[in-house]
Amino acid sequence: MPRETEQFGQSFMDLALEEARLAAARGEVPVGAVLVKNGQILARDGNRTLELNDPTAHAEVQVIRSACKALGSQRLPDCDLYVTLEPCPMCAGAISFARIRRLYYGARDEKGGAVENGTRFFCQPTCHHAPDVYSGFSEQAAGEILKSFFLQRR
């Protein structure tokens, strides 16, 4: 497994968890993402669907948009994405079209996920590019943030 998971003693997944907590504080579903190239953070953000009135403003899409803008390219082939929750079909599609090299995610999403669950997007013959996928990073912490958020909503 690649070793580009630390910056200044804090893992990229820890930073994604911070973004998830910030999203929760904004009242958003607490998902955070960090996009990295050669060990350098290009973008980090959390869900902003409510704030922006945009159903596509998932954390993954937010960081992909920011990184593409910063690099002046629609492709991110040497980039790695760290996200706290298994991506949904929309985000899996965006990851594929951006040609992201590696995907690291925390909690599994049995209802809405599209990597190991649901459509298993990257396994479909219509998928143009599948990243290397590593799951279970900070899975317990990511799951707890989500559980706590939804318990407060009920």
Phi, psi and omega in degrees: 000143180300151183256009182278050184250005183232143171216122180056038176078000180240131183288155178297328178291326174300321178293322176296321177297321176300317179295324177296317178296321177295322177297316179300319179296334177273358182087008179271156172302126189283085173235134179234154181216150176224132179247129191232141173229125179051041177080000181251135180285124175267325182200149174212140183191174176232179178304142178219030184295320180287312182303318184263359185050049186220109181294347178266002184276048174288158182306315182298315181294320180301313182286327176296314179301313181297316181293318178299318179296315181297323182269350182067038183211150175271356181243144181230057189292337180255024185247152179240140181246130176247123181221146187282342182227144176310126182298148176280176180302319180298313182290323176299320177297316179296320178299317179295311182294330177282350180062038179297137186289309184225144176239125174244127176223159184271266186283143173284151177235093184293332180275314188244357182288157181224019179254296176261345181241176175055232186289344183048056189312314186289348179267355184281144179295341179275355179284124183282329181209132176243125177285164167291134185243133177231119183248167175088007179288121182051036184302316181295314180297317179297318179296321180294321178299316180294314181300314180299316180300311184286331174296322178292335182277342185269000000 
